[in-house]
Amino acid sequence: MAEIGSDLQKAIALLQSDELVGIPTETVYGLAGNALSTKAIAKIFEAKDRPFFDPLIVHVSDIEAAYQYVTHIPEKALQLAEHFWPGPLTLLLPKKPIIPDLATSGLDTVGIRCPQHPLTTQLLKLLPFPLAAPSANPFGYISPTNPQHVNQQLGNKIKYILDGGECYVGLESTIIGFEQDQPIAYRLGGLSIEQLEEIVGPIQIQLNTSSNPAAPGQLKSHYAPAKKLVIGNLAELVSAHSHQHIGILAFNREMPGIEINRQRILSPTSDLSEAAQHLFAYLRELDQLSVDVILTEEVPPIGLGRAINDRLKRASVQ
């Protein structure tokens, strides 16, 4: 298993040797490697068993650092970066040749993000290169929100995990691209579309489920537990699956007649931020119980609720 600790110098030494390190962010834990090294990038794809057509996100310390790796930043992209970086926002921008094509799956744009976590911010400032860092989990499985999750899934593939505690956002970043300076959302995430539209006006939502994604998180099946996940009206689902061992992932209330230890409530107070923070951790807990099926329901489709529902739908695809 990997060592878990807060030794930045150890992380730096590994990263400078083209090794991979688990890193904390506000969204989920990342599997980080030198974004300028084809060798390190190849190791990321290999460790995750990630298809090479699914591009990676490159993490930088600030806006100034981003200019080293992109040819230009459109006006609306700059407005968003100035308002929301550091934070759970990835911008798709035209890349410079210094970013290997392997990192972008051959696309001429690169996803750039400035994460909001003190440990990783410090790490990025100390490194002479940016970090490519998809979620630190086997491809398609539930994203990790603490170092123990990373160790359970990838501890045999990496040597070190920086311990930044629990992720406080719990959903991956929102991904925004641009066509003729008009913003397009390619992935819903930890910043709501409503928050972004307050700054730049209307944003088109284009959540592809293609096999040639323009951004991470667009594949039809993603974020999935090993157990079958079914979405619908919980009371009806419980009745329909009464012959099975059931796990429940509910929004704000317990379901009667089901053992409490087989239920997880995302937010008893109906707080969508709290629900987002708990989503992946609770899915993982239910997945590790002796249940046949996990039953869940959509949350209100406003703000972060849209991103939560997106994750649930992709996680339920068999």
C-alpha positions in Angstrom: 0.0 0.0 0.0 1.0 3.6 -0.5 2.4 5.8 2.3 0.0 8.5 3.4 1.5 11.7 4.8 2.0 15.5 4.3 5.7 15.6 3.3 5.8 17.9 0.3 9.5 17.2 -0.4 8.8 13.5 -0.7 5.9 14.3 -3.2 8.2 16.6 -5.2 11.0 14.1 -5.4 8.6 11.4 -6.7 6.9 13.8 -9.2 10.3 15.0 -10.5 11.2 11.3 -11.2 8.1 10.9 -13.3 6.4 8.9 -10.5 2.7 9.4 -9.6 1.4 10.9 -6.3 -2.2 11.1 -4.9 -3.0 14.7 -4.2 -5.9 16.4 -2.3 -8.1 19.0 -3.9 -11.4 20.6 -2.9 -13.3 18.4 -5.4 -11.9 14.9 -5.3 -8.4 13.4 -4.8 -6.2 13.4 -8.0 -3.7 11.0 -9.4 -0.9 13.5 -10.2 2.0 13.3 -12.6 4.2 15.8 -14.5 1.9 17.2 -17.1 4.9 18.0 -19.4 6.2 14.4 -19.3 4.8 11.9 -21.7 6.3 9.1 -19.5 4.4 10.4 -16.4 1.2 10.9 -18.4 1.3 7.4 -19.8 1.7 6.1 -16.2 -1.5 7.9 -15.2 -3.5 6.2 -18.0 -1.9 2.9 -17.2 -2.6 3.1 -13.4 -6.2 4.1 -13.9 -6.8 1.7 -16.8 -8.1 4.9 -18.5 -8.7 4.9 -22.3 -6.3 7.1 -24.1 -9.2 9.0 -25.8 -10.3 10.5 -22.5 -8.3 13.7 -21.9 -6.7 14.8 -18.6 -7.0 18.1 -16.7 -3.8 20.1 -16.1 -3.5 21.8 -12.7 -1.7 25.1 -12.2 -1.0 27.3 -9.2 -2.6 30.5 -10.6 -3.8 32.4 -13.7 -0.3 33.6 -14.5 1.0 30.0 -14.6 -1.8 29.0 -17.0 -0.5 31.4 -19.7 2.7 29.3 -19.9 0.6 26.4 -21.4 -2.1 28.0 -23.5 -1.9 30.3 -26.5 -4.6 32.6 -25.3 -7.4 33.0 -22.8 -10.7 34.3 -24.2 -12.2 37.3 -22.4 -15.1 35.4 -20.8 -12.7 32.6 -19.7 -10.5 35.2 -18.0 -13.5 36.7 -16.3 -14.4 33.2 -14.9 -10.9 32.5 -13.9 -10.6 35.8 -12.0 -13.9 35.1 -10.2 -13.6 31.4 -9.5 -9.9 30.4 -9.4 -8.7 28.8 -7.2 -11.9 26.7 -7.3 -13.8 23.8 -8.9 -13.7 25.2 -12.5 -11.8 23.8 -15.5 -11.4 25.9 -18.6 -10.8 24.3 -22.0 -8.2 26.5 -23.7 -6.1 26.3 -26.9 -2.9 24.5 -25.8 0.8 25.3 -26.5 2.9 22.5 -28.0 4.7 22.1 -24.6 1.6 20.2 -23.4 1.9 16.6 -24.8 -0.8 15.5 -27.1 -1.1 12.4 -25.0 -2.5 14.6 -22.1 -5.2 16.0 -24.3 -6.0 12.9 -26.3 -4.9 14.6 -29.5 -7.2 17.6 -29.0 -5.9 21.1 -29.6 -7.4 22.3 -26.3 -6.3 21.5 -22.8 -8.4 21.6 -19.6 -6.7 23.9 -17.1 -7.6 24.3 -13.5 -6.3 26.0 -10.4 -7.3 23.8 -7.4 -8.3 25.2 -4.0 -6.5 23.2 -1.4 -3.6 24.7 0.6 -1.4 21.6 0.4 -1.7 21.2 -3.4 -1.4 24.9 -4.0 1.9 24.9 -2.1 3.0 21.8 -4.1 2.2 23.5 -7.4 4.1 26.6 -6.4 7.2 24.5 -5.5 7.2 22.5 -8.7 8.7 23.7 -12.0 5.9 22.0 -14.0 2.1 21.7 -13.9 0.3 18.5 -12.8 -2.0 16.3 -14.9 -4.4 14.8 -12.3 -7.6 12.9 -13.1 -9.5 11.4 -10.1 -7.3 8.9 -8.2 -9.5 5.8 -8.9 -9.7 3.0 -11.4 -11.4 4.3 -14.6 -15.2 4.5 -14.4 -15.4 3.8 -10.6 -16.5 6.1 -7.8 -14.2 9.1 -7.3 -12.2 9.2 -4.0 -12.8 12.0 -1.5 -10.2 11.1 1.2 -6.7 9.5 1.1 -8.0 6.1 2.4 -10.2 5.8 -0.7 -7.1 6.4 -2.9 -5.1 3.8 -1.0 -7.9 1.2 -1.3 -8.1 1.5 -5.0 -4.6 2.5 -6.2 -2.3 1.9 -3.2 -0.5 -0.9 -5.1 0.2 1.4 -8.1 1.7 4.5 -6.3 4.1 5.1 -3.5 2.7 8.3 -1.8 -0.5 10.0 -1.1 -0.6 13.6 0.3 -3.1 13.7 3.1 -5.4 16.7 2.8 -8.3 15.2 4.8 -11.8 15.0 3.3 -12.7 16.9 0.1 -15.1 19.6 1.0 -16.8 20.0 -2.4 -16.9 16.3 -3.3 -17.8 16.7 -7.0 -15.4 17.1 -9.8 -14.9 20.5 -11.4 -17.3 22.1 -13.8 -15.8 22.2 -17.3 -16.3 25.2 -19.5 -15.1 25.5 -23.1 -15.6 28.3 -25.6 -16.7 28.8 -29.2 -16.3 32.3 -30.6 -15.9 33.4 -27.0 -19.3 31.9 -26.1 -19.1 29.6 -23.0 -20.2 25.9 -23.3 -20.5 23.6 -20.3 -19.1 20.1 -21.1 -19.3 18.8 -17.6 -21.5 19.8 -14.6 -19.6 20.0 -11.4 -18.7 21.7 -8.2 -19.6 25.2 -9.4 -23.2 25.6 -10.5 -24.1 26.9 -14.0 -26.2 29.6 -12.2 -23.1 30.9 -10.4 -21.1 31.0 -13.7 -23.9 32.7 -15.6 -24.0 35.6 -13.1 -20.5 36.5 -14.4 -20.6 35.7 -18.2 -24.3 35.4 -19.1 -26.0 32.4 -20.7 -24.0 29.2 -20.9 -24.9 26.4 -23.4 -24.9 22.9 -21.8 -23.5 20.2 -24.0 -23.1 17.0 -22.0 -22.0 14.5 -24.7 -22.0 10.8 -24.0 -19.7 10.2 -27.0 -16.7 7.8 -27.2 -14.6 10.8 -28.3 -15.2 13.2 -25.5 -14.1 16.8 -25.7 -13.6 16.8 -21.9 -13.3 14.3 -19.0 -16.5 13.0 -17.4 -18.6 12.8 -20.6 -18.7 9.1 -21.2 -22.1 7.5 -20.8 -21.0 5.2 -17.9 -18.9 6.8 -15.2 -18.5 7.2 -11.4 -20.1 3.8 -11.0 -20.2 1.4 -8.0 -19.7 -2.3 -8.5 -23.2 -2.9 -7.3 -26.2 -2.1 -9.5 -27.5 1.4 -9.0 -31.2 2.2 -9.8 -32.7 5.7 -9.8 -36.4 6.4 -9.4 -39.1 6.9 -6.8 -37.7 5.3 -3.7 -40.9 4.0 -2.3 -41.7 2.3 -5.6 -38.2 1.0 -6.0 -38.2 -0.5 -2.5 -41.4 -2.3 -3.3 -40.1 -3.6 -6.6 -36.8 -4.9 -5.1 -38.3 -6.3 -1.9 -36.9 -9.8 -2.6 -33.3 -8.4 -2.6 -30.9 -7.0 -0.1 -31.3 -3.3 -0.6 -29.0 -0.3 0.0 -30.6 3.2 0.0 -29.0 6.5 -1.0 -31.7 9.1 -0.2 -31.6 12.8 -0.6 -33.1 14.1 2.7 -35.0 11.4 4.6 -34.8 7.8 5.7 -37.0 5.1 4.2 -39.2 3.1 6.6 -38.7 -0.6 6.8 -35.0 -0.7 5.7 -32.3 -1.2 8.3 -30.7 2.2 9.1 -27.1 0.8 8.6 -28.1 0.1 4.9 -29.2 3.7 4.3 -27.3 6.9 3.6 -28.9 10.3 3.7 -27.1 12.9 1.5 -28.4 15.9 3.5 -31.1 15.7 6.2 -31.5 19.5 5.8 -31.8 19.3 1.9 -28.6 21.3 1.5 -27.3 20.5 -2.0 -23.7 21.5 -1.1 -23.7 19.0 1.7 -25.3 16.4 -0.6 -22.5 16.9 -3.2 -19.9 16.6 -0.5 -21.3 13.2 0.7 -22.3 11.7 -2.7 -19.2 9.7 -3.6 -18.3 8.7 -0.1 -21.8 7.4 0.7 -22.0 5.6 -2.7 -18.7 3.9 -1.8 -19.9 2.9 1.7 -23.1 1.3 0.3 -21.1 -0.5 -2.4 -19.0 -2.1 0.3 -22.0 -3.5 2.2 -23.5 -6.9 1.5 -26.3 -5.5 -0.7 -27.6 -6.7 -4.1 -28.7 -3.3 -5.4 -28.4 0.4 -4.4 -31.6 2.4 -4.8 -31.4 6.1 -5.1 -33.4 9.2 -6.2 -32.8 12.4 -8.1 -32.3 15.6 -6.1 -33.8 18.9 -7.0 -32.4 19.9 -10.4 -31.2 23.3 -9.4 -27.7 24.6 -8.7 -25.4 21.7 -7.7 -28.4 19.4 -7.9 -27.9 19.2 -11.7 -24.4 18.0 -11.2 -25.4 15.4 -8.6 -28.1 14.0 -10.9 -25.6 13.9 -13.8 -23.3 11.7 -11.6 -26.1 9.5 -10.5 -27.4 8.9 -14.1 -23.9 8.0 -15.3 -23.3 5.8 -12.3 -26.5 3.9 -13.0 -25.7 2.9 -16.6 -25.0 -0.8 -16.8 
